[in-house]
Amino acid sequence: MDVPAIEAVLREKLPQCELELVAEGNKLSVKIVSDEFAGLSRVKRQQKIYALLDDRIKSGEIHAVSMMTQTLEEAS
């Protein structure tokens, strides 16, 4: 799994986010803190991240994703 490339995609689409990625095989754990999530439900936040990772999921590069998504206020 190309973690630096995944990180670059997420940072490009979610500027000024705090991001932690951990990859084990083809499983990815993501923690993202961004005000882009303000006003979005947990499901909508996850859909946003899945959409950004869609090509890598479809290709099988990423098999499973666990994620925590928070706004800056929620994280503090």
C-alpha positions in Angstrom: 0.0 0.0 0.0 1.4 3.4 -1.0 0.7 5.3 2.3 2.5 8.5 1.2 0.3 8.7 -2.0 -2.8 8.1 0.1 -1.7 10.8 2.6 -1.1 13.2 -0.3 -4.7 12.6 -1.7 -6.3 13.2 1.7 -4.2 16.3 2.4 -5.0 17.7 -1.1 -8.7 17.3 -0.6 -8.8 18.2 3.1 -6.3 21.0 3.4 -5.1 22.0 6.9 -6.3 18.6 8.4 -4.5 16.7 11.1 -3.9 13.2 9.8 -2.7 9.9 11.1 -2.5 6.8 8.9 -1.5 3.3 9.9 -1.3 0.6 7.3 -1.1 -3.2 8.0 -1.1 -5.2 4.9 -4.1 -3.9 2.9 -5.9 -2.6 6.0 -5.8 1.1 6.7 -6.6 3.0 9.9 -7.3 6.7 9.4 -7.7 9.5 12.0 -8.6 12.8 10.5 -9.3 16.1 12.3 -10.7 18.8 10.0 -13.3 21.5 10.0 -14.4 20.1 6.6 -16.5 17.7 8.8 -18.5 20.5 10.5 -22.2 19.9 10.2 -21.8 16.4 8.7 -23.1 13.2 10.3 -20.6 10.4 11.0 -21.9 8.5 8.0 -21.5 11.6 5.7 -17.9 12.1 7.0 -17.1 8.4 6.3 -18.6 8.6 2.8 -16.5 11.7 2.1 -13.3 9.7 3.0 -14.4 6.6 1.1 -15.0 8.7 -2.0 -11.5 10.0 -1.8 -10.1 6.4 -1.5 -12.5 4.8 -4.0 -10.0 4.0 -6.7 -7.7 2.3 -4.2 -10.5 0.3 -2.6 -11.8 -0.8 -6.0 -8.3 -1.9 -7.1 -7.9 -4.0 -3.9 -4.9 -1.9 -2.7 -7.1 -1.1 0.3 -9.3 -3.9 1.6 -10.6 -2.4 4.8 -10.7 1.1 6.3 -11.3 2.0 9.9 -11.6 5.7 10.6 -12.1 8.4 13.1 -13.3 11.7 11.8 -13.6 14.8 14.0 -13.8 18.5 13.7 -11.1 20.6 15.5 -13.6 21.4 18.2 -14.5 17.8 18.8 -10.8 16.8 19.0 -10.0 19.4 21.6 
